[in-house]
Amino acid sequence: MQLNLVVDKIISVKRQNKNADTSNWEREIDQVVYKLYGLTETEIIIIEDFK
């Protein structure tokens, strides 16, 4: 799915229910960002542990 569609979906769902679980879509965005910046597995683990 295109990133902008994922963001639009999250916004739409959150407008309907601010407590809706959008974590799957948020993880999808995270993966795109990690790839965009060329992060290593070690760097990703550090980021994920920091959350």
mmCIF file as Biopython writes it, N, C-alpha, C and O atoms, coordinates in Angstrom:
data_model
#
loop_
_atom_site.group_PDB
_atom_site.id
_atom_site.type_symbol
_atom_site.label_atom_id
_atom_site.label_alt_id
_atom_site.label_comp_id
_atom_site.label_asym_id
_atom_site.label_entity_id
_atom_site.label_seq_id
_atom_site.pdbx_PDB_ins_code
_atom_site.Cartn_x
_atom_site.Cartn_y
_atom_site.Cartn_z
_atom_site.occupancy
_atom_site.B_iso_or_equiv
_atom_site.auth_seq_id
_atom_site.auth_asym_id
_atom_site.pdbx_PDB_model_num
ATOM 1   N N  . MET A ? 1  ? 0.844   -1.177 0.000  1.0 0.0 1  A 1 
ATOM 2   C CA . MET A ? 1  ? 0.000   0.000  0.000  1.0 0.0 1  A 1 
ATOM 3   C C  . MET A ? 1  ? 0.891   1.241  0.000  1.0 0.0 1  A 1 
ATOM 4   O O  . MET A ? 1  ? 1.934   1.256  0.653  1.0 0.0 1  A 1 
ATOM 5   N N  . GLN A ? 2  ? 0.494   2.254  -0.711 1.0 0.0 2  A 1 
ATOM 6   C CA . GLN A ? 2  ? 1.263   3.486  -0.753 1.0 0.0 2  A 1 
ATOM 7   C C  . GLN A ? 2  ? 1.221   4.173  0.604  1.0 0.0 2  A 1 
ATOM 8   O O  . GLN A ? 2  ? 0.213   4.130  1.309  1.0 0.0 2  A 1 
ATOM 9   N N  . LEU A ? 3  ? 2.318   4.799  0.952  1.0 0.0 3  A 1 
ATOM 10  C CA . LEU A ? 3  ? 2.455   5.419  2.267  1.0 0.0 3  A 1 
ATOM 11  C C  . LEU A ? 3  ? 1.359   6.439  2.536  1.0 0.0 3  A 1 
ATOM 12  O O  . LEU A ? 3  ? 0.796   6.469  3.631  1.0 0.0 3  A 1 
ATOM 13  N N  . ASN A ? 4  ? 1.053   7.266  1.560  1.0 0.0 4  A 1 
ATOM 14  C CA . ASN A ? 4  ? 0.016   8.278  1.793  1.0 0.0 4  A 1 
ATOM 15  C C  . ASN A ? 4  ? -1.347  7.637  2.047  1.0 0.0 4  A 1 
ATOM 16  O O  . ASN A ? 4  ? -2.160  8.199  2.781  1.0 0.0 4  A 1 
ATOM 17  N N  . LEU A ? 5  ? -1.609  6.476  1.456  1.0 0.0 5  A 1 
ATOM 18  C CA . LEU A ? 5  ? -2.871  5.778  1.706  1.0 0.0 5  A 1 
ATOM 19  C C  . LEU A ? 5  ? -2.915  5.213  3.119  1.0 0.0 5  A 1 
ATOM 20  O O  . LEU A ? 5  ? -3.967  5.193  3.757  1.0 0.0 5  A 1 
ATOM 21  N N  . VAL A ? 6  ? -1.773  4.759  3.600  1.0 0.0 6  A 1 
ATOM 22  C CA . VAL A ? 6  ? -1.697  4.241  4.969  1.0 0.0 6  A 1 
ATOM 23  C C  . VAL A ? 6  ? -1.959  5.374  5.955  1.0 0.0 6  A 1 
ATOM 24  O O  . VAL A ? 6  ? -2.716  5.206  6.912  1.0 0.0 6  A 1 
ATOM 25  N N  . VAL A ? 7  ? -1.344  6.512  5.726  1.0 0.0 7  A 1 
ATOM 26  C CA . VAL A ? 7  ? -1.542  7.668  6.604  1.0 0.0 7  A 1 
ATOM 27  C C  . VAL A ? 7  ? -3.003  8.109  6.568  1.0 0.0 7  A 1 
ATOM 28  O O  . VAL A ? 7  ? -3.591  8.381  7.615  1.0 0.0 7  A 1 
ATOM 29  N N  . ASP A ? 8  ? -3.589  8.181  5.389  1.0 0.0 8  A 1 
ATOM 30  C CA . ASP A ? 8  ? -5.001  8.559  5.265  1.0 0.0 8  A 1 
ATOM 31  C C  . ASP A ? 8  ? -5.901  7.583  6.007  1.0 0.0 8  A 1 
ATOM 32  O O  . ASP A ? 8  ? -6.877  7.988  6.637  1.0 0.0 8  A 1 
ATOM 33  N N  . LYS A ? 9  ? -5.574  6.299  5.932  1.0 0.0 9  A 1 
ATOM 34  C CA . LYS A ? 9  ? -6.376  5.275  6.622  1.0 0.0 9  A 1 
ATOM 35  C C  . LYS A ? 9  ? -6.293  5.467  8.135  1.0 0.0 9  A 1 
ATOM 36  O O  . LYS A ? 9  ? -7.309  5.396  8.826  1.0 0.0 9  A 1 
ATOM 37  N N  . ILE A ? 10 ? -5.094  5.709  8.647  1.0 0.0 10 A 1 
ATOM 38  C CA . ILE A ? 10 ? -4.925  5.933  10.085 1.0 0.0 10 A 1 
ATOM 39  C C  . ILE A ? 10 ? -5.741  7.142  10.524 1.0 0.0 10 A 1 
ATOM 40  O O  . ILE A ? 10 ? -6.457  7.082  11.524 1.0 0.0 10 A 1 
ATOM 41  N N  . ILE A ? 11 ? -5.635  8.230  9.784  1.0 0.0 11 A 1 
ATOM 42  C CA . ILE A ? 11 ? -6.374  9.449  10.135 1.0 0.0 11 A 1 
ATOM 43  C C  . ILE A ? 11 ? -7.870  9.199  10.124 1.0 0.0 11 A 1 
ATOM 44  O O  . ILE A ? 11 ? -8.584  9.624  11.033 1.0 0.0 11 A 1 
ATOM 45  N N  . SER A ? 12 ? -8.339  8.517  9.110  1.0 0.0 12 A 1 
ATOM 46  C CA . SER A ? 12 ? -9.768  8.227  9.001  1.0 0.0 12 A 1 
ATOM 47  C C  . SER A ? 12 ? -10.266 7.382  10.168 1.0 0.0 12 A 1 
ATOM 48  O O  . SER A ? 12 ? -11.302 7.677  10.763 1.0 0.0 12 A 1 
ATOM 49  N N  . VAL A ? 13 ? -9.523  6.335  10.486 1.0 0.0 13 A 1 
ATOM 50  C CA . VAL A ? 13 ? -9.924  5.441  11.577 1.0 0.0 13 A 1 
ATOM 51  C C  . VAL A ? 13 ? -9.887  6.180  12.914 1.0 0.0 13 A 1 
ATOM 52  O O  . VAL A ? 13 ? -10.787 6.022  13.738 1.0 0.0 13 A 1 
ATOM 53  N N  . LYS A ? 14 ? -8.853  6.981  13.126 1.0 0.0 14 A 1 
ATOM 54  C CA . LYS A ? 14 ? -8.717  7.723  14.386 1.0 0.0 14 A 1 
ATOM 55  C C  . LYS A ? 14 ? -9.794  8.796  14.538 1.0 0.0 14 A 1 
ATOM 56  O O  . LYS A ? 14 ? -10.191 9.117  15.658 1.0 0.0 14 A 1 
ATOM 57  N N  . ARG A ? 15 ? -10.267 9.350  13.430 1.0 0.0 15 A 1 
ATOM 58  C CA . ARG A ? 15 ? -11.370 10.320 13.503 1.0 0.0 15 A 1 
ATOM 59  C C  . ARG A ? 15 ? -12.648 9.650  13.982 1.0 0.0 15 A 1 
ATOM 60  O O  . ARG A ? 15 ? -13.445 10.245 14.707 1.0 0.0 15 A 1 
ATOM 61  N N  . GLN A ? 16 ? -12.830 8.399  13.564 1.0 0.0 16 A 1 
ATOM 62  C CA . GLN A ? 16 ? -14.024 7.662  13.953 1.0 0.0 16 A 1 
ATOM 63  C C  . GLN A ? 16 ? -13.924 7.157  15.384 1.0 0.0 16 A 1 
ATOM 64  O O  . GLN A ? 16 ? -14.914 7.126  16.113 1.0 0.0 16 A 1 
ATOM 65  N N  . ASN A ? 17 ? -12.711 6.760  15.779 1.0 0.0 17 A 1 
ATOM 66  C CA . ASN A ? 17 ? -12.499 6.226  17.122 1.0 0.0 17 A 1 
ATOM 67  C C  . ASN A ? 17 ? -11.069 6.528  17.535 1.0 0.0 17 A 1 
ATOM 68  O O  . ASN A ? 17 ? -10.133 5.865  17.089 1.0 0.0 17 A 1 
ATOM 69  N N  . LYS A ? 18 ? -10.903 7.533  18.390 1.0 0.0 18 A 1 
ATOM 70  C CA . LYS A ? 18 ? -9.548  7.953  18.757 1.0 0.0 18 A 1 
ATOM 71  C C  . LYS A ? 18 ? -8.764  6.863  19.472 1.0 0.0 18 A 1 
ATOM 72  O O  . LYS A ? 18 ? -7.540  6.951  19.571 1.0 0.0 18 A 1 
ATOM 73  N N  . ASN A ? 19 ? -9.446  5.838  19.974 1.0 0.0 19 A 1 
ATOM 74  C CA . ASN A ? 19 ? -8.771  4.740  20.663 1.0 0.0 19 A 1 
ATOM 75  C C  . ASN A ? 19 ? -8.544  3.519  19.772 1.0 0.0 19 A 1 
ATOM 76  O O  . ASN A ? 19 ? -8.114  2.470  20.250 1.0 0.0 19 A 1 
ATOM 77  N N  . ALA A ? 20 ? -8.830  3.655  18.492 1.0 0.0 20 A 1 
ATOM 78  C CA . ALA A ? 20 ? -8.674  2.530  17.560 1.0 0.0 20 A 1 
ATOM 79  C C  . ALA A ? 20 ? -7.210  2.107  17.480 1.0 0.0 20 A 1 
ATOM 80  O O  . ALA A ? 20 ? -6.299  2.932  17.553 1.0 0.0 20 A 1 
ATOM 81  N N  . ASP A ? 21 ? -7.013  0.820  17.330 1.0 0.0 21 A 1 
ATOM 82  C CA . ASP A ? 21 ? -5.657  0.270  17.220 1.0 0.0 21 A 1 
ATOM 83  C C  . ASP A ? 21 ? -5.181  0.385  15.772 1.0 0.0 21 A 1 
ATOM 84  O O  . ASP A ? 21 ? -5.680  -0.305 14.883 1.0 0.0 21 A 1 
ATOM 85  N N  . THR A ? 22 ? -4.224  1.256  15.558 1.0 0.0 22 A 1 
ATOM 86  C CA . THR A ? 22 ? -3.655  1.454  14.228 1.0 0.0 22 A 1 
ATOM 87  C C  . THR A ? 22 ? -2.190  1.027  14.198 1.0 0.0 22 A 1 
ATOM 88  O O  . THR A ? 22 ? -1.442  1.410  13.299 1.0 0.0 22 A 1 
ATOM 89  N N  . SER A ? 23 ? -1.798  0.250  15.165 1.0 0.0 23 A 1 
ATOM 90  C CA . SER A ? 23 ? -0.384  -0.120 15.313 1.0 0.0 23 A 1 
ATOM 91  C C  . SER A ? 23 ? 0.155   -0.887 14.103 1.0 0.0 23 A 1 
ATOM 92  O O  . SER A ? 23 ? 1.325   -0.726 13.754 1.0 0.0 23 A 1 
ATOM 93  N N  . ASN A ? 24 ? -0.660  -1.707 13.462 1.0 0.0 24 A 1 
ATOM 94  C CA . ASN A ? 24 ? -0.178  -2.442 12.277 1.0 0.0 24 A 1 
ATOM 95  C C  . ASN A ? 24 ? 0.209   -1.488 11.162 1.0 0.0 24 A 1 
ATOM 96  O O  . ASN A ? 24 ? 1.249   -1.658 10.525 1.0 0.0 24 A 1 
ATOM 97  N N  . TRP A ? 25 ? -0.625  -0.489 10.926 1.0 0.0 25 A 1 
ATOM 98  C CA . TRP A ? 25 ? -0.323  0.496  9.890  1.0 0.0 25 A 1 
ATOM 99  C C  . TRP A ? 25 ? 0.870   1.349  10.294 1.0 0.0 25 A 1 
ATOM 100 O O  . TRP A ? 25 ? 1.697   1.702  9.453  1.0 0.0 25 A 1 
ATOM 101 N N  . GLU A ? 26 ? 0.962   1.680  11.570 1.0 0.0 26 A 1 
ATOM 102 C CA . GLU A ? 26 ? 2.098   2.467  12.050 1.0 0.0 26 A 1 
ATOM 103 C C  . GLU A ? 26 ? 3.411   1.698  11.869 1.0 0.0 26 A 1 
ATOM 104 O O  . GLU A ? 26 ? 4.431   2.290  11.514 1.0 0.0 26 A 1 
ATOM 105 N N  . ARG A ? 27 ? 3.390   0.399  12.109 1.0 0.0 27 A 1 
ATOM 106 C CA . ARG A ? 27 ? 4.581   -0.427 11.883 1.0 0.0 27 A 1 
ATOM 107 C C  . ARG A ? 27 ? 4.959   -0.453 10.407 1.0 0.0 27 A 1 
ATOM 108 O O  . ARG A ? 27 ? 6.139   -0.468 10.055 1.0 0.0 27 A 1 
ATOM 109 N N  . GLU A ? 28 ? 3.938   -0.458 9.548  1.0 0.0 28 A 1 
ATOM 110 C CA . GLU A ? 28 ? 4.190   -0.430 8.107  1.0 0.0 28 A 1 
ATOM 111 C C  . GLU A ? 28 ? 4.923   0.865  7.725  1.0 0.0 28 A 1 
ATOM 112 O O  . GLU A ? 28 ? 5.851   0.838  6.916  1.0 0.0 28 A 1 
ATOM 113 N N  . ILE A ? 29 ? 4.509   1.988  8.303  1.0 0.0 29 A 1 
ATOM 114 C CA . ILE A ? 29 ? 5.180   3.261  8.063  1.0 0.0 29 A 1 
ATOM 115 C C  . ILE A ? 29 ? 6.608   3.199  8.593  1.0 0.0 29 A 1 
ATOM 116 O O  . ILE A ? 29 ? 7.543   3.646  7.929  1.0 0.0 29 A 1 
ATOM 117 N N  . ASP A ? 30 ? 6.774   2.645  9.788  1.0 0.0 30 A 1 
ATOM 118 C CA . ASP A ? 30 ? 8.115   2.514  10.369 1.0 0.0 30 A 1 
ATOM 119 C C  . ASP A ? 30 ? 9.047   1.768  9.422  1.0 0.0 30 A 1 
ATOM 120 O O  . ASP A ? 30 ? 10.185  2.188  9.211  1.0 0.0 30 A 1 
ATOM 121 N N  . GLN A ? 31 ? 8.571   0.663  8.850  1.0 0.0 31 A 1 
ATOM 122 C CA . GLN A ? 31 ? 9.406   -0.142 7.971  1.0 0.0 31 A 1 
ATOM 123 C C  . GLN A ? 31 ? 9.834   0.651  6.729  1.0 0.0 31 A 1 
ATOM 124 O O  . GLN A ? 31 ? 10.968  0.525  6.268  1.0 0.0 31 A 1 
ATOM 125 N N  . VAL A ? 32 ? 8.933   1.454  6.200  1.0 0.0 32 A 1 
ATOM 126 C CA . VAL A ? 32 ? 9.270   2.287  5.042  1.0 0.0 32 A 1 
ATOM 127 C C  . VAL A ? 32 ? 10.356  3.293  5.419  1.0 0.0 32 A 1 
ATOM 128 O O  . VAL A ? 32 ? 11.303  3.499  4.659  1.0 0.0 32 A 1 
ATOM 129 N N  . VAL A ? 33 ? 10.222  3.915  6.580  1.0 0.0 33 A 1 
ATOM 130 C CA . VAL A ? 33 ? 11.215  4.898  7.037  1.0 0.0 33 A 1 
ATOM 131 C C  . VAL A ? 33 ? 12.565  4.224  7.259  1.0 0.0 33 A 1 
ATOM 132 O O  . VAL A ? 33 ? 13.598  4.765  6.866  1.0 0.0 33 A 1 
ATOM 133 N N  . TYR A ? 34 ? 12.566  3.053  7.883  1.0 0.0 34 A 1 
ATOM 134 C CA . TYR A ? 34 ? 13.826  2.337  8.122  1.0 0.0 34 A 1 
ATOM 135 C C  . TYR A ? 34 ? 14.536  2.043  6.802  1.0 0.0 34 A 1 
ATOM 136 O O  . TYR A ? 34 ? 15.750  2.205  6.682  1.0 0.0 34 A 1 
ATOM 137 N N  . LYS A ? 35 ? 13.760  1.613  5.827  1.0 0.0 35 A 1 
ATOM 138 C CA . LYS A ? 35 ? 14.344  1.300  4.519  1.0 0.0 35 A 1 
ATOM 139 C C  . LYS A ? 35 ? 14.835  2.577  3.833  1.0 0.0 35 A 1 
ATOM 140 O O  . LYS A ? 35 ? 15.914  2.591  3.240  1.0 0.0 35 A 1 
ATOM 141 N N  . LEU A ? 36 ? 14.047  3.637  3.916  1.0 0.0 36 A 1 
ATOM 142 C CA . LEU A ? 36 ? 14.410  4.909  3.301  1.0 0.0 36 A 1 
ATOM 143 C C  . LEU A ? 36 ? 15.759  5.409  3.807  1.0 0.0 36 A 1 
ATOM 144 O O  . LEU A ? 36 ? 16.564  5.932  3.037  1.0 0.0 36 A 1 
ATOM 145 N N  . TYR A ? 37 ? 16.003  5.244  5.114  1.0 0.0 37 A 1 
ATOM 146 C CA . TYR A ? 37 ? 17.251  5.712  5.706  1.0 0.0 37 A 1 
ATOM 147 C C  . TYR A ? 37 ? 18.346  4.645  5.708  1.0 0.0 37 A 1 
ATOM 148 O O  . TYR A ? 37 ? 19.458  4.890  6.174  1.0 0.0 37 A 1 
ATOM 149 N N  . GLY A ? 38 ? 18.026  3.468  5.189  1.0 0.0 38 A 1 
ATOM 150 C CA . GLY A ? 38 ? 19.024  2.416  5.085  1.0 0.0 38 A 1 
ATOM 151 C C  . GLY A ? 38 ? 19.520  1.930  6.435  1.0 0.0 38 A 1 
ATOM 152 O O  . GLY A ? 38 ? 20.701  1.621  6.591  1.0 0.0 38 A 1 
ATOM 153 N N  . LEU A ? 39 ? 18.624  1.861  7.411  1.0 0.0 39 A 1 
ATOM 154 C CA . LEU A ? 39 ? 19.023  1.448  8.748  1.0 0.0 39 A 1 
ATOM 155 C C  . LEU A ? 39 ? 19.346  -0.047 8.794  1.0 0.0 39 A 1 
ATOM 156 O O  . LEU A ? 39 ? 18.734  -0.858 8.099  1.0 0.0 39 A 1 
ATOM 157 N N  . THR A ? 40 ? 20.311  -0.376 9.622  1.0 0.0 40 A 1 
ATOM 158 C CA . THR A ? 40 ? 20.678  -1.777 9.830  1.0 0.0 40 A 1 
ATOM 159 C C  . THR A ? 40 ? 19.729  -2.396 10.844 1.0 0.0 40 A 1 
ATOM 160 O O  . THR A ? 40 ? 18.989  -1.695 11.534 1.0 0.0 40 A 1 
ATOM 161 N N  . GLU A ? 41 ? 19.763  -3.716 10.923 1.0 0.0 41 A 1 
ATOM 162 C CA . GLU A ? 41 ? 18.933  -4.420 11.910 1.0 0.0 41 A 1 
ATOM 163 C C  . GLU A ? 41 ? 19.260  -3.944 13.326 1.0 0.0 41 A 1 
ATOM 164 O O  . GLU A ? 41 ? 18.364  -3.777 14.153 1.0 0.0 41 A 1 
ATOM 165 N N  . THR A ? 42 ? 20.540  -3.729 13.598 1.0 0.0 42 A 1 
ATOM 166 C CA . THR A ? 42 ? 20.962  -3.271 14.924 1.0 0.0 42 A 1 
ATOM 167 C C  . THR A ? 42 ? 20.376  -1.898 15.226 1.0 0.0 42 A 1 
ATOM 168 O O  . THR A ? 42 ? 19.894  -1.657 16.333 1.0 0.0 42 A 1 
ATOM 169 N N  . GLU A ? 43 ? 20.414  -1.004 14.255 1.0 0.0 43 A 1 
ATOM 170 C CA . GLU A ? 43 ? 19.860  0.334  14.452 1.0 0.0 43 A 1 
ATOM 171 C C  . GLU A ? 43 ? 18.346  0.273  14.670 1.0 0.0 43 A 1 
ATOM 172 O O  . GLU A ? 43 ? 17.808  0.999  15.506 1.0 0.0 43 A 1 
ATOM 173 N N  . ILE A ? 44 ? 17.677  -0.575 13.933 1.0 0.0 44 A 1 
ATOM 174 C CA . ILE A ? 44 ? 16.237  -0.742 14.085 1.0 0.0 44 A 1 
ATOM 175 C C  . ILE A ? 44 ? 15.904  -1.267 15.474 1.0 0.0 44 A 1 
ATOM 176 O O  . ILE A ? 44 ? 14.954  -0.798 16.100 1.0 0.0 44 A 1 
ATOM 177 N N  . ILE A ? 45 ? 16.669  -2.228 15.959 1.0 0.0 45 A 1 
ATOM 178 C CA . ILE A ? 45 ? 16.428  -2.772 17.305 1.0 0.0 45 A 1 
ATOM 179 C C  . ILE A ? 45 ? 16.583  -1.667 18.347 1.0 0.0 45 A 1 
ATOM 180 O O  . ILE A ? 45 ? 15.788  -1.576 19.281 1.0 0.0 45 A 1 
ATOM 181 N N  . ILE A ? 46 ? 17.595  -0.840 18.188 1.0 0.0 46 A 1 
ATOM 182 C CA . ILE A ? 46 ? 17.799  0.267  19.138 1.0 0.0 46 A 1 
ATOM 183 C C  . ILE A ? 46 ? 16.590  1.205  19.127 1.0 0.0 46 A 1 
ATOM 184 O O  . ILE A ? 46 ? 16.092  1.599  20.182 1.0 0.0 46 A 1 
ATOM 185 N N  . ILE A ? 47 ? 16.131  1.550  17.947 1.0 0.0 47 A 1 
ATOM 186 C CA . ILE A ? 47 ? 14.967  2.432  17.830 1.0 0.0 47 A 1 
ATOM 187 C C  . ILE A ? 47 ? 13.732  1.793  18.435 1.0 0.0 47 A 1 
ATOM 188 O O  . ILE A ? 47 ? 13.007  2.435  19.194 1.0 0.0 47 A 1 
ATOM 189 N N  . GLU A ? 48 ? 13.489  0.536  18.104 1.0 0.0 48 A 1 
ATOM 190 C CA . GLU A ? 48 ? 12.308  -0.158 18.606 1.0 0.0 48 A 1 
ATOM 191 C C  . GLU A ? 48 ? 12.354  -0.295 20.139 1.0 0.0 48 A 1 
ATOM 192 O O  . GLU A ? 48 ? 11.322  -0.186 20.801 1.0 0.0 48 A 1 
ATOM 193 N N  . ASP A ? 49 ? 13.528  -0.529 20.690 1.0 0.0 49 A 1 
ATOM 194 C CA . ASP A ? 49 ? 13.646  -0.636 22.147 1.0 0.0 49 A 1 
ATOM 195 C C  . ASP A ? 49 ? 13.435  0.706  22.835 1.0 0.0 49 A 1 
ATOM 196 O O  . ASP A ? 49 ? 13.024  0.754  23.994 1.0 0.0 49 A 1 
ATOM 197 N N  . PHE A ? 50 ? 13.715  1.794  22.127 1.0 0.0 50 A 1 
ATOM 198 C CA . PHE A ? 50 ? 13.574  3.130  22.680 1.0 0.0 50 A 1 
ATOM 199 C C  . PHE A ? 50 ? 12.106  3.558  22.769 1.0 0.0 50 A 1 
ATOM 200 O O  . PHE A ? 50 ? 11.756  4.382  23.614 1.0 0.0 50 A 1 
ATOM 201 N N  . LYS A ? 51 ? 11.252  3.011  21.913 1.0 0.0 51 A 1 
ATOM 202 C CA . LYS A ? 51 ? 9.835   3.408  21.880 1.0 0.0 51 A 1 
ATOM 203 C C  . LYS A ? 51 ? 9.160   3.139  23.168 1.0 0.0 51 A 1 
ATOM 204 O O  . LYS A ? 51 ? 7.968   3.414  23.309 1.0 0.0 51 A 1 
#
